[in-house]
Amino acid sequence: MKIKGFLPAYFLVAVSIGAAALNAQSSAPHLEKRGSATQLVVDGAPFLMLSGELHNSSSSSLAYMQPIWPKLEAMGLNTVVTPLSWELIEPEEGHYDYSLVDGLLKQARASHQKIVFLWLASWKNGMSSYAPEWVKRDTRRFPRVMAHGDVVEVLSPQGTATEQADGRAFAALMQHIKQVDSSDHTVLMMQLENEVGVLGDTRDRSEAANQAFAGPVPAELTAYLKAHHDTLYPELRELWDANGDKTAGTWTEIFGDTARADEIFMAWLYARYIQQVGASGKAEYDIPMYVNTWLNDYDAMPGGYPSGCPEPWVVDIWRAAGTAIDIYAPDLYSTDFVTWCKRYHRDGNPLYMPEAQGKEIGAANVYYALGEEAGLGFSPFGIESEAGDNDPLGESYHTLAQIAPMILAGQQSSEIHGFVLDQDRRSVDFTMGDYAIHVSRDDSFDGPAKSGFGLIIATGKDEFLGAGRGFRVTFHALQGPQAGISYVEEGTFDNGKWIAGRRLNGDEDEQGVAWRFNPHAQSIEKVVLYRYE
Ligand code: DGJ
């Protein structure tokens, strides 16, 4: 990997931001490929979402929310993932009420927060409880799914009138957001629905669904599979290959007579519907849109988790159904954080997780997501329960906010690495510029730290910036004379300006042997290397 001359990458980003800023002020938040990363660009500059998702019902009341915003701001958030429901936006068909939207925007702006709105409409966790009453009651116009022989409280993704009604409401909402927010850009992205899919059965068993399932797989889906064969998610490709890579036939002929065919069929139905709803909204106001996923492993049975939800092995099915959805997002509560990040950060899909674990675990994982997987942001669920003094996630957010421009520049140039270390993952190795770098848990006087996490950014040929807690770093020159530590400095950034604190030497850098990060509190440190023979 090349270090660009001796100019720090964040300097280059700042220059490009400056040049673009004037005409970009007016453009809506959007995703943009910058260098090797796809980033969220807001007012001409890449933006890192240090966010959290509210509990489901909090944002239905402005009075309830009023005291929460300042707490989130104090915790270091810059973005709040905020539910909005179809039932409150369109309580009567064709009559829209935007007072909540306007109130939430006003409150968010007063606390310097951006918003990602969740459009909780036809589905939320597989069910349809957020649809307006006039939709719930009219089961003829808005048909339901049948699971195991029973009609369930789940709107059918084959309901054309439902899709149109949801799309109309969403389009009206986006038109309103454009009207009230196209200069402030408080709203960064929209989540479409929430964790959709059929629960309790592998697929919809209604008559309409049975008929469609017995019919041919749409040619646009098989054409997509053919055109993208080599980049398909491995499990999907293997399944299609195992059944002969057919481009025409029924769902079971093409995908085999197992629950996988049911899941793919449901993924297609939900994807068609939601891509359409998203497209209706984008026609009014084009900002990034994503869907979120209730995760499960491939060996679990669809229906035990929502069948059709964009699990990694059906993301390609969703992509074949349209282009309105920009991001496929995991709700990442799993302890196997790294594996799931990699399952979603692939084939052009940027990593964003609207839901994750917070507290100590989130405080560490955010470093990995932003530093190693070019994450657009991070967002633990139920964030208002976490807001308080000395929250470990808050410590991470306050630290990361100081170095956000360098992180974004590092994502673009790939001159950044993030890591989480514990008993199972004791060290990581990578190369940056001219150095092989070994990162392990810090070994303090009272034994190795239980855990460590952080990120390292190359800021010059022989200079690195690091942040985090409980790790130690050693450098080996890949070529030429040996590498030694010239000096280590801790400090803070005040509006981008480095304010140096202690010069770390002696025990604090093992007499020049290792770059160390305190196991008890997060810090930001710079190291400068030199060569000797
Ligand atoms: C996942 C859902 O997407 C959220 O809305 C919320 O219900 C959480 N589960 C609760 O843990």
Boltz pocket constraint, residues with backbone or C-beta under 6 A from the ligand:
constraints:
  - pocket:
      binder: B
      contacts: [[A, 56], [A, 125], [A, 194], [A, 195], [A, 331], [A, 355], [A, 381]]
      max_distance: 6.0
